[in-house]
Amino acid sequence: MWLSDEYLDRHPILEDAPEDTGAVRWLFGYGSLIWKVPDVPFQHRVLGRVHGWKRRFYQGSTDHRGVPGKPGRVVTLLKGDENDSVWGIAYCVKEEHWEETCQRLDLREQGGYSRMNVTIETKSGDQVKNVLMYVGHEDNDEYLGPAPLESIAKQIAFSKGPSGPNTEYLFNLAGALRTLGVHDEHIETLELATRDALKAR
């Protein structure tokens, strides 16, 4: 996990895309790819954001954080307006490792997510174009959509799948965003509601 001090020392999170990286491709993560480092040989990690999107726990998960008939919930992105943006981590991957990277990610994100290319803005304000991002669009079979906050919190509190408890996903994401200095009201309020649901059971 990227949160350990030892890992951060070896793989720091940069504020700008480094120059002279050679032939590389870029991948943007806004959910588990922030706190659960992909099993791919990346060169650098950069703090960045995509504009015009909102992060929400609206995607169902029956392959990682839930099971068929009792899905968990994980994040996806919804189209927002010009004032919305989502912060995450961009990974710089050498071209020679890109095909392998995509194969692994296609398997990891097979539960309703599809590829798209976006432009990200780094913390320093520079832009990186043609960045790969996986999104669970509203028309995919696993999409659950909005629900009252308390209902989503209870679903997360009591769901578990092959990758572990749904709470692990939420709490690690919330903690990672705090470490990065990122404020996300949806994540923060949902974390509190989920902890309350756990106390009440």
C-alpha positions as CSV (number, residue, x, y, z in Angstrom):
1,M,0.0,0.0,0.0
2,W,1.3,3.4,-0.9
3,L,0.5,5.0,2.5
4,S,3.6,3.6,4.2
5,D,6.4,6.0,4.9
6,E,8.9,3.5,3.4
7,Y,6.9,3.3,0.1
8,L,6.5,7.0,-0.1
9,D,10.2,7.5,0.3
10,R,10.9,5.2,-2.6
11,H,8.0,6.4,-4.8
12,P,7.2,10.0,-3.9
13,I,4.1,11.7,-5.2
14,L,5.1,14.6,-7.4
15,E,3.3,17.8,-8.1
16,D,4.2,18.1,-11.7
17,A,4.9,15.7,-14.6
18,P,8.7,15.2,-14.9
19,E,10.4,16.1,-18.1
20,D,12.5,13.8,-20.4
21,T,10.7,10.6,-19.3
22,G,11.1,9.0,-22.7
23,A,8.3,7.0,-24.4
24,V,5.6,6.8,-21.7
25,R,1.9,6.5,-21.3
26,W,-0.2,7.8,-18.4
27,L,-2.9,6.3,-16.2
28,F,-5.2,8.2,-13.8
29,G,-6.7,6.7,-10.7
30,Y,-9.4,8.3,-8.5
31,G,-10.5,5.3,-6.3
32,S,-8.6,2.2,-5.2
33,L,-5.8,3.1,-7.7
34,I,-4.9,5.9,-5.3
35,W,-4.3,3.8,-2.2
36,K,-3.8,0.3,-3.7
37,V,-0.9,0.7,-6.0
38,P,-1.4,-1.2,-9.3
39,D,0.8,-4.2,-9.9
40,V,2.5,-2.4,-12.8
41,P,6.0,-1.1,-13.3
42,F,5.4,2.7,-13.1
43,Q,8.1,5.3,-13.3
44,H,6.5,8.2,-11.5
45,R,3.4,9.2,-9.6
46,V,1.9,12.7,-9.9
47,L,-0.9,14.4,-8.0
48,G,-3.5,15.7,-10.5
49,R,-7.2,16.2,-11.2
50,V,-9.7,15.9,-14.0
51,H,-12.1,18.8,-14.5
52,G,-15.9,18.5,-15.0
53,W,-16.3,15.3,-13.0
54,K,-17.7,14.3,-9.6
55,R,-16.6,11.2,-7.5
56,R,-19.5,9.1,-6.1
57,F,-20.0,5.7,-4.5
58,Y,-22.6,4.8,-7.1
59,Q,-20.9,1.8,-8.8
60,G,-21.9,-1.7,-7.6
61,S,-19.2,-4.3,-6.9
62,T,-19.9,-8.0,-7.1
63,D,-16.4,-9.0,-7.9
64,H,-14.3,-7.1,-5.3
65,R,-16.2,-5.6,-2.5
66,G,-19.5,-7.5,-2.6
67,V,-21.0,-10.6,-4.2
68,P,-23.8,-11.3,-6.6
69,G,-27.1,-10.6,-4.9
70,K,-25.4,-8.5,-2.3
71,P,-23.2,-5.9,-4.1
72,G,-20.8,-3.5,-2.4
73,R,-20.3,0.0,-3.5
74,V,-17.2,1.6,-5.0
75,V,-16.5,4.9,-6.7
76,T,-17.1,6.0,-10.2
77,L,-17.1,9.4,-11.8
78,L,-20.2,11.3,-13.0
79,K,-20.2,14.3,-15.3
80,G,-20.4,17.5,-13.4
81,D,-20.0,21.2,-14.4
82,E,-17.1,23.4,-14.9
83,N,-16.7,24.0,-11.2
84,D,-16.3,20.3,-10.4
85,S,-13.0,18.4,-10.4
86,V,-11.7,15.2,-9.0
87,W,-8.2,14.8,-7.6
88,G,-6.3,11.5,-7.9
89,I,-3.0,10.0,-8.8
90,A,-1.5,9.8,-12.3
91,Y,0.9,7.0,-13.0
92,C,3.6,7.3,-15.6
93,V,4.3,4.0,-17.3
94,K,7.0,3.2,-19.9
95,E,5.6,2.4,-23.4
96,E,7.2,-1.1,-23.3
97,H,5.1,-2.0,-20.2
98,W,1.8,-0.4,-21.4
99,E,0.2,-3.4,-23.0
100,E,0.8,-5.5,-19.9
101,T,-0.5,-2.7,-17.7
102,C,-3.8,-2.4,-19.7
103,Q,-4.3,-6.1,-19.6
104,R,-4.0,-6.2,-15.8
105,L,-6.2,-3.2,-15.4
106,D,-8.9,-4.5,-17.8
107,L,-9.1,-7.5,-15.5
108,R,-9.2,-5.5,-12.3
109,E,-11.8,-3.1,-13.7
110,Q,-14.0,-5.6,-15.5
111,G,-17.0,-5.1,-13.3
112,G,-18.6,-2.4,-15.3
113,Y,-15.8,0.0,-16.0
114,S,-14.7,1.1,-19.5
115,R,-11.7,3.0,-20.8
116,M,-11.6,6.6,-21.8
117,N,-8.8,9.2,-22.4
118,V,-8.8,12.5,-20.5
119,T,-6.7,15.5,-19.9
120,I,-5.4,16.0,-16.3
121,E,-4.1,19.1,-14.6
122,T,-1.2,18.6,-12.2
123,K,-1.0,20.4,-8.9
124,S,1.4,22.9,-10.4
125,G,-1.1,23.7,-13.1
126,D,0.4,21.9,-16.1
127,Q,-1.6,19.6,-18.3
128,V,-1.1,16.0,-19.4
129,K,-3.2,14.8,-22.3
130,N,-4.3,11.4,-23.5
131,V,-4.4,9.9,-20.0
132,L,-6.2,6.6,-19.6
133,M,-9.0,6.5,-17.0
134,Y,-11.6,3.8,-16.2
135,V,-15.2,4.9,-15.6
136,G,-18.3,3.0,-14.7
137,H,-20.9,4.8,-16.8
138,E,-24.5,5.0,-15.8
139,D,-25.6,2.4,-18.4
140,N,-23.3,-0.4,-17.2
141,D,-24.9,-3.5,-15.6
142,E,-23.2,-3.0,-12.2
143,Y,-24.2,0.7,-11.8
144,L,-26.4,1.3,-8.7
145,G,-26.8,5.0,-8.8
146,P,-27.7,7.5,-6.0
147,A,-29.4,6.6,-2.7
148,P,-29.9,8.2,0.7
149,L,-26.5,8.7,2.4
150,E,-27.5,6.4,5.3
151,S,-28.5,3.6,2.9
152,I,-25.2,3.8,1.1
153,A,-23.4,3.8,4.4
154,K,-25.2,0.7,5.7
155,Q,-24.6,-1.1,2.4
156,I,-20.9,-0.4,2.6
157,A,-20.7,-1.2,6.3
158,F,-22.1,-4.7,5.8
159,S,-20.8,-5.7,2.4
160,K,-17.8,-8.0,1.8
161,G,-16.3,-9.5,-1.3
162,P,-13.3,-11.5,-2.6
163,S,-11.0,-8.4,-2.2
164,G,-12.2,-7.8,1.4
165,P,-14.7,-5.7,3.4
166,N,-16.3,-2.8,1.6
167,T,-15.3,-0.6,4.6
168,E,-11.7,-1.2,3.8
169,Y,-12.1,0.4,0.4
170,L,-13.9,3.5,1.7
171,F,-11.7,4.1,4.8
172,N,-8.5,3.7,2.8
173,L,-9.7,6.0,0.1
174,A,-10.8,8.6,2.7
175,G,-7.5,8.3,4.5
176,A,-5.5,8.6,1.3
177,L,-7.3,11.8,0.3
178,R,-6.6,13.3,3.7
179,T,-3.0,12.5,3.3
180,L,-2.9,14.2,-0.1
181,G,-4.7,17.2,1.3
182,V,-7.7,16.7,-0.8
183,H,-11.2,17.7,0.4
184,D,-14.1,15.6,-1.0
185,E,-17.3,16.2,0.8
186,H,-19.1,13.1,-0.5
187,I,-16.3,10.8,0.7
188,E,-15.9,12.6,4.1
189,T,-19.6,12.5,5.0
190,L,-20.0,8.9,3.8
191,E,-17.0,7.9,5.9
192,L,-18.7,9.4,9.0
193,A,-22.1,7.8,8.2
194,T,-20.5,4.4,7.7
195,R,-18.6,4.5,11.0
196,D,-21.9,5.4,12.7
197,A,-23.6,2.5,11.0
198,L,-20.9,0.2,12.3
199,K,-21.3,1.5,15.8
200,A,-25.1,1.0,15.7
201,R,-25.1,-2.6,14.6
